[in-house]
Amino acid sequence: MRYILILTTILTSLLLSGCATVTPHLSVLDHYKNCAAVFDDLLDTISCGKESRNNYCKSEGICSSEGNSTVAWFDVLAEQLRMNVMTQAEAKLEFFNRIEDIESAHAAAQRQAKSEFARMMGEYGRQLQEQYGGGSSGGYGSSSQIEGNFTHYEANGNNKICFYSAQGSKRAMNLEGNQNCPNRWTFTN
């Protein structure tokens, strides 16, 4: 009976992944969580998750060392359960805590990457402003103004860089992506 449920879970996962034109990548945790939804017994869940993940990643050619480490961790947990080092309830708590820890670490890494990307895009926008004359220069009382006509814009992450022709030179200004570039802009030299 256990093997029929495992086989059914694996076949269902493979069939469902073939229905979409773009197959989303399943993480190692997705396999274990799918099996946890089917099985009450943690040993069955771990066995199913391992078999499902290994079949999937080998067929897709995407087995990662991080995924392999996670599978090994769950295998150790299963062995501790088999040897009665911990109860089913304790092992389930460890199982779900491990999933939560990995997901939290991935979310933190994504937030960090997005923050770094936004910082880099802001720096890129500042460099463009300096290159095309949109930045400020000179000291107190030394500025003059140049009127520019909008020529085009470029999307840059969450920002929009507006380009202007001003007295024969190119100028640029950086806006948030949801703002529209004004047709005319006065630049300060």
C-alpha positions as CSV (number, residue, x, y, z in Angstrom):
1,M,0.0,0.0,0.0
2,R,2.8,2.4,0.9
3,Y,4.6,1.9,-2.4
4,I,1.3,2.5,-4.3
5,L,0.9,5.8,-2.6
6,I,4.5,6.8,-3.3
7,L,4.2,5.8,-6.9
8,T,0.9,7.7,-7.2
9,T,2.4,10.8,-5.7
10,I,5.5,10.6,-8.0
11,L,3.4,10.0,-11.1
12,T,0.9,12.8,-10.2
13,S,3.8,15.2,-9.8
14,L,5.4,14.2,-13.1
15,L,2.0,14.4,-15.0
16,L,1.1,17.7,-13.5
17,S,4.5,19.2,-14.4
18,G,4.0,18.1,-18.0
19,C,0.7,19.9,-18.3
20,A,2.2,23.4,-18.4
21,T,4.0,24.8,-21.3
22,V,6.6,26.3,-18.9
23,T,7.5,23.8,-16.2
24,P,8.3,25.6,-12.9
25,H,11.4,24.4,-11.1
26,L,10.6,22.3,-8.0
27,S,12.9,22.7,-5.1
28,V,13.9,19.8,-3.0
29,L,11.5,21.1,-0.3
30,D,8.6,21.1,-2.7
31,H,8.9,17.3,-3.1
32,Y,9.1,16.7,0.7
33,K,6.1,19.0,1.3
34,N,4.0,17.4,-1.4
35,C,4.7,14.0,0.2
36,A,4.0,15.3,3.7
37,A,0.5,16.3,2.4
38,V,-0.1,12.7,1.4
39,F,1.5,10.6,4.2
40,D,1.0,10.8,8.0
41,D,4.0,8.6,8.7
42,L,7.2,10.6,8.6
43,L,9.3,7.6,7.3
44,D,6.9,7.3,4.3
45,T,7.1,11.1,3.8
46,I,10.9,11.1,3.8
47,S,11.1,8.1,1.5
48,C,8.6,9.6,-0.9
49,G,10.2,13.0,-0.9
50,K,13.7,11.5,-1.6
51,E,12.4,9.3,-4.4
52,S,10.4,12.1,-6.0
53,R,13.2,14.6,-5.7
54,N,15.8,12.3,-7.1
55,N,13.7,11.1,-10.0
56,Y,12.8,14.7,-10.8
57,C,16.3,16.3,-10.6
58,K,18.0,13.4,-12.5
59,S,15.4,13.5,-15.3
60,E,15.9,17.3,-15.5
61,G,19.6,17.2,-15.0
62,I,19.4,19.7,-12.1
63,C,20.5,17.9,-9.0
64,S,22.3,20.5,-6.8
65,S,24.7,19.9,-4.0
66,E,22.4,22.0,-1.7
67,G,19.5,19.7,-2.6
68,N,21.7,16.6,-2.0
69,S,22.6,18.0,1.4
70,T,19.0,18.5,2.3
71,V,18.1,14.9,1.2
72,A,21.0,13.6,3.3
73,W,19.7,15.6,6.4
74,F,16.3,14.1,6.0
75,D,17.8,10.6,5.6
76,V,19.6,11.1,9.0
77,L,16.4,12.2,10.6
78,A,14.7,9.0,9.2
79,E,17.5,6.9,10.6
80,Q,17.1,8.5,14.0
81,L,13.4,7.8,13.9
82,R,14.0,4.1,12.9
83,M,16.5,3.7,15.7
84,N,14.0,5.2,18.2
85,V,16.3,8.1,19.1
86,M,13.3,10.3,18.8
87,T,9.5,9.9,18.7
88,Q,7.4,10.4,15.6
89,A,6.2,13.7,17.0
90,E,9.7,15.0,17.8
91,A,10.9,13.9,14.3
92,K,8.0,15.7,12.6
93,L,8.8,18.8,14.6
94,E,12.4,18.6,13.4
95,F,11.2,17.9,9.9
96,F,9.0,21.0,9.6
97,N,11.4,23.2,11.5
98,R,14.1,22.3,9.0
99,I,11.8,23.2,6.1
100,E,11.0,26.5,7.8
101,D,14.7,27.3,8.4
102,I,15.7,26.6,4.8
103,E,12.7,28.6,3.4
104,S,13.6,31.5,5.8
105,A,17.2,31.5,4.7
106,H,16.2,31.5,1.0
107,A,13.8,34.4,1.6
108,A,16.5,36.4,3.4
109,A,18.9,35.7,0.5
110,Q,16.3,36.9,-2.0
111,R,15.6,40.1,-0.1
112,Q,19.4,40.7,0.1
113,A,19.8,40.2,-3.6
114,K,16.9,42.5,-4.4
115,S,18.3,45.2,-2.2
116,E,21.7,44.9,-3.7
117,F,20.2,45.0,-7.2
118,A,18.2,48.2,-6.3
119,R,21.4,49.8,-4.9
120,M,23.3,49.0,-8.1
121,M,20.6,50.3,-10.3
122,G,20.5,53.6,-8.3
123,E,24.2,53.9,-8.6
124,Y,23.9,53.2,-12.4
125,G,21.3,56.0,-12.6
126,R,23.6,58.4,-10.8
127,Q,26.5,57.5,-13.1
128,L,24.3,58.2,-16.1
129,Q,23.2,61.5,-14.7
130,E,26.8,62.5,-14.2
131,Q,27.8,61.3,-17.6
132,Y,25.0,63.1,-19.4
133,G,25.2,66.2,-17.2
134,G,22.2,65.7,-15.0
135,G,24.2,66.0,-11.7
136,S,25.1,69.1,-9.8
137,S,28.5,70.7,-10.0
138,G,30.2,73.9,-8.9
139,G,29.9,75.7,-5.6
140,Y,27.3,78.1,-4.1
141,G,26.1,80.7,-6.6
142,S,27.9,79.1,-9.6
143,S,25.0,77.3,-11.2
144,S,23.2,78.1,-14.5
145,Q,20.1,76.5,-16.0
146,I,19.6,74.7,-19.3
147,E,16.2,73.8,-20.7
148,G,16.1,70.2,-22.2
149,N,13.5,68.6,-24.6
150,F,12.6,64.9,-23.9
151,T,14.0,62.5,-26.4
152,H,13.5,59.0,-25.0
153,Y,13.7,56.9,-21.8
154,E,15.2,53.6,-20.7
155,A,13.8,51.3,-18.0
156,N,16.4,50.4,-15.4
157,G,15.1,48.0,-12.8
158,N,12.5,49.9,-10.8
159,N,13.7,53.2,-12.2
160,K,13.2,55.1,-15.5
161,I,16.0,57.2,-16.9
162,C,14.7,60.1,-19.0
163,F,17.0,61.5,-21.7
164,Y,16.9,65.1,-22.9
165,S,18.5,67.2,-25.6
166,A,19.7,70.5,-24.1
167,Q,21.6,73.0,-26.1
168,G,23.3,70.3,-28.2
169,S,24.2,68.1,-25.3
170,K,22.5,65.0,-23.8
171,R,21.2,65.2,-20.3
172,A,19.5,62.5,-18.2
173,M,17.4,62.3,-15.0
174,N,16.3,59.4,-12.9
175,L,12.7,58.7,-11.9
176,E,10.8,56.0,-10.2
177,G,9.5,53.5,-12.8
178,N,5.9,54.5,-12.4
179,Q,6.5,58.2,-13.1
180,N,6.3,59.8,-16.6
181,C,9.1,61.7,-18.1
182,P,8.2,65.4,-18.5
183,N,8.4,66.7,-22.1
184,R,10.7,69.6,-20.9
185,W,13.0,69.7,-18.0
186,T,15.3,72.4,-16.6
187,F,18.7,71.2,-15.7
188,T,21.1,73.0,-13.3
189,N,24.8,73.1,-14.3
